[in-house]
Amino acid sequence: MAVTKAEGWKAKQWYNIVAPEMFGKSNIGETVADVPEKLMGRVVEVTLGELTNDMSKQNIKLVLKVDRVGGDSAYTKYTGHQLTQDYLRSLVKRQTSSVETNISVKTKDDYTVRVKPSCFTIKRARANQIKAIRSVMNNVIASRAKELDMAQFIQEVVTGKLSASIYHDVKPVYPLRRVEVRKTEIEAEPAAS
């Protein structure tokens, strides 16, 4: 006897999706599955604005992945973030420079994180100035990552503290209009001991 669509749907169960501890373990939505194992590895995108009820943070998309299921809850872990494309486009202006870099850093608790920041200048910068800005950006990110564990480092990225540190250190090299961390990705987790 074939199972009808309605019977198959009724056999499924709803699970609450829970944000990671660094974002307050808040409920970020619901998903459906017939067996909990099918939830493992499911990727969820949520804006920081939805998580914190701060609508000024709607341009930051967090990428979370379900890594364990307990009862009717699916617990997620942070795998990365990125800024929305329309927000990034709004930052680019004529007669200015957008200086980007891409750096992998190791945090204090041995997570490898790829960080992609951008500096937006007031006027167009020359090649040697761009090189100096990029060098300062990389140094700031590497030194902050060494001092902080993964959760603290990601908090600094999404709250804008890391951007503020970069802005402060790059300002003497060349005047900036804005600094943003476009994207982060967790590349490797510490090996289980």
TORKOLVO-420445 format. One line per 5 residues: number of its first residue (from 1); their letters; for each residue x negated, y, z of N, C-alpha, C, O. Coordinates in nm, 3 decimals. Layout:
TORKOLVO-420445
NUM) A) X,Y,Z,X,Y,Z,X,Y,Z,X,Y,Z  ...
END
This chain:
TORKOLVO-420445
1) MAVTK) -0.084,-0.118,0.000,0.000,0.000,0.000,-0.089,0.125,0.000,-0.178,0.138,0.084  -0.065,0.215,-0.091,-0.145,0.337,-0.103,-0.105,0.438,0.004,0.013,0.450,0.040  -0.204,0.511,0.054,-0.178,0.615,0.155,-0.138,0.742,0.081,-0.209,0.787,-0.010  -0.027,0.799,0.120,0.017,0.923,0.055,-0.066,1.039,0.107,-0.132,1.029,0.211  -0.061,1.150,0.035,-0.136,1.269,0.076,-0.094,1.316,0.214,-0.179,1.353,0.295
6) AEGWK) 0.036,1.316,0.242,0.087,1.364,0.372,0.036,1.278,0.486,0.000,1.331,0.591  0.033,1.145,0.467,-0.015,1.056,0.574,-0.164,1.077,0.599,-0.210,1.076,0.713  -0.241,1.095,0.489,-0.386,1.119,0.502,-0.414,1.248,0.577,-0.506,1.256,0.658  -0.333,1.350,0.549,-0.349,1.479,0.615,-0.316,1.470,0.763,-0.383,1.532,0.845  -0.212,1.394,0.798,-0.171,1.380,0.938,-0.276,1.306,1.020,-0.283,1.324,1.142
11) AKQWY) -0.355,1.223,0.955,-0.457,1.146,1.026,-0.576,1.233,1.067,-0.658,1.193,1.150  -0.585,1.352,1.009,-0.698,1.442,1.039,-0.674,1.519,1.168,-0.561,1.536,1.213  -0.784,1.564,1.226,-0.775,1.637,1.354,-0.843,1.773,1.339,-0.939,1.788,1.264  -0.791,1.871,1.411,-0.849,2.006,1.410,-0.959,2.016,1.514,-0.944,1.965,1.625  -1.070,2.081,1.478,-1.182,2.102,1.570,-1.210,2.251,1.579,-1.207,2.321,1.478
16) NIVAP) -1.238,2.300,1.700,-1.279,2.439,1.719,-1.427,2.450,1.685,-1.507,2.367,1.729  -1.464,2.551,1.608,-1.605,2.574,1.576,-1.660,2.673,1.678,-1.605,2.782,1.694  -1.768,2.634,1.746,-1.824,2.715,1.855,-1.959,2.774,1.812,-2.046,2.702,1.761  -1.975,2.905,1.832,-2.101,2.974,1.797,-2.214,2.928,1.889,-2.188,2.879,1.999  -2.340,2.943,1.845,-2.454,2.906,1.931,-2.459,2.991,2.059,-2.396,3.096,2.067
21) EMFGK) -2.536,2.943,2.157,-2.546,3.009,2.287,-2.593,3.154,2.274,-2.547,3.241,2.348  -2.686,3.180,2.180,-2.739,3.316,2.166,-2.632,3.416,2.121,-2.652,3.537,2.132  -2.518,3.365,2.071,-2.407,3.452,2.032,-2.286,3.431,2.124,-2.172,3.456,2.085  -2.313,3.385,2.245,-2.209,3.379,2.347,-2.114,3.260,2.341,-2.010,3.261,2.406  -2.148,3.157,2.262,-2.064,3.037,2.251,-1.917,3.068,2.228,-1.830,2.998,2.279
26) SNIGE) -1.889,3.174,2.151,-1.750,3.210,2.127,-1.690,3.122,2.018,-1.762,3.064,1.936  -1.559,3.112,2.017,-1.488,3.033,1.918,-1.483,3.114,1.789,-1.437,3.228,1.789  -1.532,3.055,1.677,-1.537,3.132,1.552,-1.441,3.080,1.447,-1.440,3.129,1.334  -1.360,2.982,1.482,-1.263,2.932,1.385,-1.233,2.787,1.409,-1.273,2.728,1.509  -1.160,2.730,1.314,-1.124,2.589,1.323,-1.152,2.522,1.190,-1.153,2.586,1.085
31) TVADV) -1.176,2.391,1.198,-1.194,2.312,1.077,-1.127,2.178,1.099,-1.095,2.142,1.212  -1.106,2.107,0.992,-1.033,1.982,1.000,-1.120,1.867,0.948,-1.196,1.885,0.854  -1.107,1.748,1.011,-1.181,1.630,0.966,-1.110,1.506,1.019,-1.047,1.510,1.125  -1.121,1.395,0.944,-1.059,1.273,0.993,-1.148,1.201,1.094,-1.098,1.137,1.187  -1.280,1.212,1.078,-1.373,1.157,1.179,-1.476,1.264,1.212,-1.521,1.337,1.123
36) PEKLM) -1.516,1.275,1.341,-1.610,1.381,1.382,-1.743,1.378,1.307,-1.806,1.483,1.289  -1.788,1.261,1.263,-1.918,1.250,1.194,-1.920,1.334,1.066,-2.025,1.381,1.024  -1.803,1.352,1.004,-1.798,1.430,0.879,-1.823,1.578,0.902,-1.852,1.651,0.807  -1.813,1.623,1.026,-1.840,1.764,1.056,-1.989,1.794,1.062,-2.031,1.907,1.038  -2.070,1.693,1.094,-2.214,1.714,1.110,-2.275,1.770,0.982,-2.254,1.718,0.872
41) GRVVE) -2.352,1.879,0.998,-2.419,1.940,0.884,-2.332,2.038,0.807,-2.378,2.099,0.710  -2.205,2.054,0.847,-2.117,2.148,0.778,-2.165,2.290,0.804,-2.195,2.325,0.919  -2.174,2.372,0.700,-2.226,2.508,0.711,-2.109,2.606,0.724,-2.011,2.599,0.650  -2.122,2.699,0.820,-2.018,2.798,0.845,-2.082,2.936,0.833,-2.188,2.961,0.890  -2.018,3.026,0.758,-2.066,3.165,0.750,-1.969,3.253,0.825,-1.848,3.245,0.805
46) VTLGE) -2.022,3.338,0.911,-1.938,3.430,0.988,-2.013,3.563,0.998,-2.136,3.564,1.008  -1.941,3.674,0.996,-2.010,3.803,1.008,-2.035,3.832,1.156,-1.960,3.787,1.243  -2.140,3.906,1.183,-2.171,3.944,1.321,-2.059,4.030,1.377,-2.032,4.027,1.497  -1.993,4.107,1.292,-1.880,4.190,1.334,-1.766,4.108,1.390,-1.703,4.147,1.488  -1.737,3.993,1.326,-1.631,3.904,1.375,-1.667,3.844,1.510,-1.582,3.828,1.597
51) LTNDM) -1.796,3.811,1.528,-1.841,3.749,1.653,-1.839,3.847,1.770,-1.802,3.810,1.881  -1.879,3.971,1.744,-1.896,4.068,1.852,-1.781,4.169,1.861,-1.780,4.255,1.949  -1.684,4.158,1.770,-1.574,4.256,1.760,-1.626,4.398,1.738,-1.563,4.495,1.781  -1.742,4.410,1.672,-1.801,4.539,1.638,-1.797,4.552,1.486,-1.880,4.493,1.416  -1.701,4.627,1.435,-1.682,4.633,1.290,-1.797,4.701,1.215,-1.804,4.693,1.092
56) SKQNI) -1.887,4.768,1.288,-2.003,4.828,1.221,-2.105,4.720,1.182,-2.200,4.748,1.109  -2.086,4.597,1.230,-2.180,4.487,1.201,-2.123,4.391,1.096,-2.167,4.277,1.086  -2.023,4.438,1.017,-1.961,4.352,0.916,-2.054,4.316,0.802,-2.027,4.222,0.727  -2.164,4.390,0.786,-2.255,4.366,0.674,-2.358,4.257,0.702,-2.440,4.226,0.616  -2.355,4.197,0.822,-2.451,4.093,0.858,-2.380,3.958,0.860,-2.295,3.933,0.945
61) KLVLK) -2.417,3.871,0.765,-2.358,3.737,0.758,-2.450,3.638,0.828,-2.567,3.625,0.791  -2.397,3.566,0.928,-2.474,3.463,0.996,-2.441,3.329,0.932,-2.326,3.301,0.900  -2.545,3.246,0.912,-2.525,3.113,0.857,-2.548,3.014,0.971,-2.658,3.004,1.024  -2.443,2.941,1.007,-2.448,2.846,1.118,-2.421,2.706,1.064,-2.351,2.690,0.964  -2.478,2.605,1.132,-2.461,2.467,1.088,-2.414,2.383,1.206,-2.470,2.394,1.315
66) VDRVG) -2.314,2.299,1.185,-2.265,2.211,1.293,-2.372,2.107,1.321,-2.413,2.033,1.231  -2.418,2.101,1.447,-2.521,2.002,1.481,-2.476,1.901,1.586,-2.546,1.802,1.608  -2.360,1.923,1.651,-2.305,1.819,1.739,-2.156,1.845,1.761,-2.109,1.958,1.754  -2.085,1.735,1.788,-1.941,1.742,1.810,-1.912,1.681,1.946,-1.959,1.571,1.977  -1.835,1.752,2.027,-1.796,1.702,2.159,-1.649,1.729,2.181,-1.607,1.845,2.183
71) GDSAY) -1.569,1.623,2.200,-1.426,1.641,2.220,-1.364,1.701,2.095,-1.380,1.647,1.985  -1.293,1.813,2.111,-1.232,1.877,1.994,-1.311,2.001,1.952,-1.256,2.090,1.887  -1.441,2.008,1.990,-1.525,2.122,1.954,-1.643,2.078,1.869,-1.705,1.975,1.893  -1.674,2.161,1.768,-1.791,2.140,1.684,-1.891,2.252,1.717,-1.863,2.369,1.692  -2.007,2.215,1.772,-2.106,2.313,1.816,-2.204,2.341,1.703,-2.251,2.250,1.635
76) TKYTG) -2.235,2.469,1.684,-2.322,2.509,1.573,-2.458,2.555,1.622,-2.476,2.587,1.740  -2.554,2.557,1.529,-2.684,2.618,1.557,-2.713,2.718,1.446,-2.663,2.705,1.335  -2.794,2.816,1.478,-2.829,2.924,1.385,-2.927,2.870,1.281,-3.027,2.808,1.317  -2.898,2.893,1.153,-2.994,2.853,1.049,-3.045,2.972,0.969,-3.143,2.959,0.895  -2.978,3.088,0.981,-3.025,3.206,0.908,-2.920,3.315,0.907,-2.810,3.300,0.960
81) HQLTQ) -2.957,3.426,0.845,-2.863,3.537,0.827,-2.900,3.610,0.699,-3.012,3.595,0.649  -2.808,3.686,0.646,-2.841,3.774,0.536,-2.744,3.892,0.533,-2.631,3.883,0.580  -2.793,4.001,0.475,-2.709,4.119,0.460,-2.624,4.103,0.335,-2.666,4.038,0.239  -2.505,4.161,0.336,-2.418,4.151,0.219,-2.478,4.229,0.102,-2.545,4.330,0.121  -2.452,4.179,-0.020,-2.509,4.241,-0.139,-2.461,4.385,-0.159,-2.539,4.471,-0.199
86) DYLRS) -2.333,4.411,-0.132,-2.283,4.548,-0.152,-2.351,4.646,-0.057,-2.376,4.761,-0.094  -2.381,4.603,0.064,-2.450,4.690,0.159,-2.593,4.717,0.112,-2.639,4.831,0.116  -2.663,4.614,0.066,-2.800,4.632,0.016,-2.802,4.726,-0.104,-2.890,4.812,-0.115  -2.705,4.710,-0.193,-2.699,4.799,-0.310,-2.676,4.944,-0.269,-2.725,5.036,-0.333  -2.600,4.964,-0.161,-2.571,5.101,-0.116,-2.696,5.170,-0.061,-2.700,5.293,-0.053
91) LVKRQ) -2.798,5.094,-0.023,-2.920,5.152,0.033,-3.019,5.199,-0.074,-3.104,5.283,-0.047  -3.007,5.143,-0.194,-3.101,5.177,-0.302,-3.060,5.310,-0.364,-2.945,5.327,-0.407  -3.155,5.404,-0.369,-3.129,5.537,-0.426,-3.232,5.566,-0.535,-3.339,5.504,-0.540  -3.199,5.659,-0.623,-3.293,5.699,-0.728,-3.408,5.778,-0.667,-3.394,5.842,-0.563  -3.523,5.772,-0.735,-3.644,5.846,-0.695,-3.695,5.806,-0.555,-3.760,5.885,-0.488
96) TSSVE) -3.664,5.683,-0.513,-3.716,5.632,-0.386,-3.776,5.495,-0.412,-3.760,5.438,-0.520  -3.846,5.443,-0.313,-3.904,5.309,-0.326,-3.838,5.215,-0.226,-3.805,5.252,-0.114  -3.822,5.092,-0.271,-3.775,4.987,-0.183,-3.892,4.890,-0.168,-3.930,4.823,-0.264  -3.949,4.883,-0.048,-4.067,4.799,-0.025,-4.021,4.673,0.047,-3.969,4.678,0.158  -4.041,4.559,-0.019,-3.996,4.433,0.038,-4.115,4.343,0.066,-4.220,4.354,0.002
101) TNISV) -4.098,4.255,0.163,-4.199,4.154,0.190,-4.127,4.027,0.233,-4.007,4.026,0.256  -4.205,3.920,0.241,-4.149,3.789,0.268,-4.255,3.717,0.351,-4.362,3.685,0.299  -4.228,3.690,0.478,-4.331,3.635,0.566,-4.274,3.523,0.653,-4.162,3.532,0.705  -4.352,3.416,0.668,-4.314,3.308,0.759,-4.391,3.327,0.888,-4.514,3.342,0.886  -4.320,3.326,1.002,-4.385,3.345,1.132,-4.344,3.232,1.226,-4.240,3.169,1.209
106) KTKDD) -4.430,3.210,1.325,-4.401,3.107,1.427,-4.365,3.179,1.556,-4.439,3.266,1.601  -4.252,3.141,1.616,-4.211,3.202,1.743,-4.282,3.134,1.859,-4.352,3.033,1.841  -4.264,3.191,1.978,-4.330,3.139,2.098,-4.293,2.992,2.124,-4.375,2.915,2.174  -4.168,2.954,2.091,-4.124,2.816,2.115,-4.138,2.728,1.990,-4.067,2.628,1.975  -4.230,2.766,1.899,-4.269,2.684,1.782,-4.166,2.668,1.671,-4.173,2.571,1.596
111) YTVRV) -4.072,2.760,1.659,-3.984,2.759,1.542,-4.055,2.836,1.432,-4.120,2.937,1.459  -4.043,2.790,1.308,-4.096,2.865,1.195,-3.979,2.938,1.129,-3.882,2.876,1.086  -3.991,3.070,1.123,-3.883,3.153,1.070,-3.934,3.233,0.952,-4.037,3.300,0.962  -3.862,3.228,0.838,-3.897,3.313,0.724,-3.816,3.442,0.739,-3.694,3.440,0.754  -3.888,3.555,0.734,-3.825,3.686,0.753,-3.848,3.768,0.626,-3.958,3.774,0.572
116) KPSCF) -3.740,3.833,0.579,-3.749,3.914,0.456,-3.698,4.056,0.486,-3.579,4.084,0.471  -3.789,4.145,0.528,-3.748,4.283,0.556,-3.765,4.375,0.434,-3.837,4.343,0.339  -3.696,4.489,0.439,-3.708,4.593,0.335,-3.721,4.728,0.401,-3.652,4.757,0.498  -3.811,4.811,0.347,-3.822,4.951,0.389,-3.776,5.037,0.272,-3.817,5.016,0.158  -3.691,5.134,0.301,-3.643,5.226,0.198,-3.702,5.364,0.227,-3.677,5.421,0.333
121) TIKRA) -3.780,5.416,0.132,-3.852,5.541,0.154,-3.766,5.661,0.116,-3.663,5.648,0.049  -3.811,5.779,0.161,-3.741,5.904,0.129,-3.771,5.946,-0.015,-3.682,5.990,-0.088  -3.898,5.932,-0.056,-3.940,5.963,-0.193,-4.013,5.842,-0.249,-4.043,5.747,-0.176  -4.040,5.846,-0.377,-4.111,5.733,-0.439,-4.254,5.725,-0.384,-4.326,5.825,-0.380  -4.294,5.605,-0.342,-4.429,5.583,-0.285,-4.524,5.532,-0.393,-4.483,5.468,-0.490
126) RANQI) -4.654,5.561,-0.374,-4.756,5.512,-0.465,-4.794,5.368,-0.427,-4.761,5.321,-0.318  -4.863,5.300,-0.515,-4.898,5.158,-0.496,-4.976,5.133,-0.367,-4.951,5.037,-0.295  -5.074,5.223,-0.337,-5.154,5.203,-0.215,-5.070,5.225,-0.089,-5.094,5.161,0.014  -4.973,5.316,-0.096,-4.885,5.340,0.018,-4.791,5.220,0.039,-4.764,5.181,0.152  -4.742,5.164,-0.071,-4.655,5.046,-0.064,-4.731,4.930,-0.001,-4.676,4.856,0.081
131) KAIRS) -4.857,4.915,-0.040,-4.940,4.807,0.015,-4.958,4.827,0.166,-4.951,4.731,0.243  -4.981,4.950,0.209,-4.999,4.981,0.351,-4.869,4.955,0.429,-4.872,4.900,0.539  -4.756,4.995,0.372,-4.625,4.973,0.437,-4.602,4.823,0.455,-4.561,4.779,0.563  -4.628,4.746,0.350,-4.608,4.601,0.354,-4.696,4.538,0.461,-4.652,4.449,0.534  -4.820,4.583,0.470,-4.914,4.530,0.569,-4.864,4.557,0.712,-4.870,4.469,0.797
136) VMNNV) -4.817,4.680,0.737,-4.765,4.716,0.870,-4.641,4.632,0.904,-4.627,4.583,1.016  -4.552,4.615,0.805,-4.430,4.533,0.827,-4.469,4.391,0.870,-4.415,4.339,0.967  -4.562,4.330,0.796,-4.604,4.193,0.827,-4.665,4.183,0.966,-4.638,4.088,1.040  -4.749,4.283,1.003,-4.813,4.282,1.135,-4.711,4.293,1.248,-4.721,4.221,1.347  -4.613,4.382,1.233,-4.510,4.402,1.336,-4.430,4.273,1.355,-4.408,4.230,1.468
141) IASRA) -4.388,4.212,1.245,-4.305,4.091,1.251,-4.384,3.977,1.316,-4.332,3.906,1.402  -4.509,3.958,1.273,-4.590,3.848,1.328,-4.615,3.867,1.477,-4.608,3.770,1.553  -4.643,3.990,1.521,-4.671,4.012,1.664,-4.545,3.996,1.748,-4.553,3.942,1.859  -4.427,4.041,1.699,-4.302,4.023,1.775,-4.267,3.875,1.786,-4.222,3.830,1.891  -4.287,3.800,1.678,-4.253,3.656,1.677,-4.338,3.580,1.779,-4.288,3.490,1.847
146) KELDM) -4.468,3.617,1.790,-4.556,3.549,1.887,-4.513,3.572,2.030,-4.531,3.485,2.116  -4.454,3.689,2.058,-4.415,3.725,2.195,-4.280,3.668,2.237,-4.255,3.653,2.357  -4.192,3.635,2.140,-4.054,3.598,2.172,-4.023,3.454,2.131,-4.085,3.400,2.040  -3.925,3.393,2.201,-3.878,3.263,2.154,-3.777,3.287,2.041,-3.740,3.401,2.014  -3.733,3.179,1.976,-3.648,3.193,1.857,-3.520,3.273,1.886,-3.486,3.363,1.809
151) AQFIQ) -3.450,3.241,1.995,-3.324,3.309,2.025,-3.345,3.459,2.046,-3.268,3.540,1.996  -3.451,3.496,2.121,-3.481,3.637,2.145,-3.519,3.708,2.014,-3.477,3.821,1.989  -3.599,3.639,1.931,-3.644,3.697,1.804,-3.524,3.724,1.713,-3.514,3.831,1.653  -3.433,3.627,1.702,-3.314,3.643,1.617,-3.224,3.754,1.673,-3.166,3.831,1.596  -3.214,3.763,1.805,-3.135,3.872,1.866,-3.192,4.007,1.824,-3.117,4.099,1.789
156) EVVTG) -3.326,4.019,1.827,-3.391,4.145,1.786,-3.364,4.176,1.639,-3.346,4.292,1.602  -3.362,4.071,1.556,-3.337,4.091,1.412,-3.194,4.141,1.390,-3.175,4.242,1.324  -3.094,4.071,1.446,-2.954,4.106,1.415,-2.906,4.232,1.487,-2.813,4.298,1.440  -2.968,4.267,1.601,-2.928,4.390,1.669,-2.999,4.513,1.613,-2.962,4.626,1.645  -3.102,4.491,1.529,-3.171,4.604,1.466,-3.295,4.649,1.543,-3.359,4.746,1.502
161) KLSAS) -3.329,4.582,1.654,-3.448,4.623,1.731,-3.576,4.600,1.651,-3.668,4.681,1.657  -3.583,4.489,1.576,-3.701,4.461,1.495,-3.716,4.567,1.385,-3.826,4.614,1.357  -3.603,4.604,1.322,-3.606,4.710,1.219,-3.655,4.841,1.278,-3.732,4.913,1.215  -3.611,4.872,1.401,-3.654,4.996,1.468,-3.804,4.993,1.497,-3.872,5.095,1.482  -3.857,4.876,1.537,-4.002,4.863,1.562,-4.081,4.885,1.434,-4.183,4.954,1.434
166) IYHDV) -4.032,4.825,1.324,-4.100,4.843,1.195,-4.095,4.990,1.155,-4.196,5.046,1.113  -3.978,5.052,1.166,-3.960,5.193,1.131,-4.059,5.280,1.208,-4.125,5.367,1.150  -4.070,5.256,1.339,-4.159,5.334,1.426,-4.305,5.322,1.383,-4.378,5.421,1.382  -4.348,5.199,1.347,-4.488,5.176,1.311,-4.521,5.218,1.168,-4.636,5.251,1.138  -4.422,5.217,1.077,-4.448,5.253,0.937,-4.441,5.405,0.917,-4.506,5.459,0.828
171) KPVYP) -4.361,5.473,0.999,-4.339,5.618,0.984,-4.469,5.699,0.968,-4.473,5.788,0.884  -4.575,5.672,1.047,-4.700,5.748,1.026,-4.765,5.723,0.890,-4.837,5.809,0.840  -4.739,5.606,0.828,-4.797,5.573,0.698,-4.722,5.646,0.587,-4.784,5.705,0.498  -4.587,5.642,0.592,-4.506,5.705,0.488,-4.365,5.727,0.543,-4.313,5.640,0.613  -4.301,5.842,0.513,-4.167,5.868,0.568,-4.062,5.771,0.512,-4.053,5.750,0.391
176) LRRVE) -3.984,5.713,0.602,-3.882,5.615,0.564,-3.742,5.670,0.585,-3.719,5.756,0.670  -3.649,5.617,0.505,-3.509,5.651,0.522,-3.440,5.543,0.605,-3.354,5.573,0.688  -3.479,5.416,0.582,-3.412,5.306,0.649,-3.498,5.181,0.644,-3.575,5.162,0.550  -3.484,5.095,0.746,-3.549,4.964,0.746,-3.442,4.861,0.778,-3.365,4.879,0.873  -3.436,4.754,0.701,-3.340,4.647,0.725,-3.410,4.513,0.708,-3.500,4.499,0.625
181) VRKTE) -3.369,4.414,0.786,-3.415,4.276,0.763,-3.306,4.212,0.677,-3.197,4.182,0.725  -3.339,4.193,0.547,-3.239,4.143,0.450,-3.194,4.002,0.483,-3.076,3.969,0.470  -3.290,3.918,0.525,-3.257,3.776,0.537,-3.354,3.708,0.633,-3.471,3.747,0.641  -3.305,3.608,0.705,-3.393,3.519,0.783,-3.348,3.376,0.757,-3.231,3.351,0.728  -3.442,3.284,0.767,-3.410,3.141,0.756,-3.496,3.067,0.855,-3.615,3.097,0.871
186) IEAEP) -3.436,2.969,0.924,-3.516,2.882,1.010,-3.575,2.776,0.918,-3.502,2.695,0.862  -3.708,2.777,0.903,-3.773,2.682,0.810,-3.805,2.551,0.879,-3.790,2.444,0.819  -3.849,2.558,1.005,-3.886,2.436,1.076,-3.861,2.452,1.225,-3.883,2.559,1.283  -3.814,2.345,1.286,-3.792,2.345,1.431,-3.910,2.277,1.497,-3.983,2.203,1.431  -3.931,2.301,1.628,-4.043,2.234,1.694,-4.024,2.083,1.693,-3.912,2.033,1.704
191) AAS) -4.133,2.012,1.680,-4.126,1.866,1.682,-4.084,1.818,1.820,-4.132,1.868,1.921  -3.993,1.721,1.824,-3.943,1.669,1.954,-4.057,1.593,2.022,-4.122,1.509,1.960  -4.080,1.625,2.150,-4.191,1.560,2.220,-4.144,1.438,2.295,-4.224,1.371,2.360
END
